[in-house]
Amino acid sequence: FLNAISIINSKYKDPNLSIKSVCEEVGISQTVFRNLFSKNYKKPPVVYITELKLEHARNLIANGKSIEAAAYESGFSDPKYFARVLKKHLGCTPSALKNYGK
């Protein structure tokens, strides 16, 4: 389980990262992993990964990266999808986030 968490923390910027690939890499079933993860982190692993990506993107935008570049560098394959996820999780648009950092 801890190896799977380590993989997620090191590969969350990979747009092809999946729970399935992480579980296969460490040899644990997806069901067992999801149950252990939810028990320990009080959220599903996909939410955790999304939060990691959003935090990374927020830091990049705050340091002057364009919204599009921050989206791609954080593991989102589409800036429009990134904007929707950002709005849902943080309650603001990418441009508002960028202006807040100024």
Secondary structure, 3 states (H helix, E strand, C coil): CHHHHHHHHHHCCCCCCCHHHHHHHHCCCHHHHHHHHHHHHCCCHHHHHHHHHHHHHHHHHHCCCCHHHHHHHCCCCCHHHHHHHHHHHHCCCHHHHHHHCC
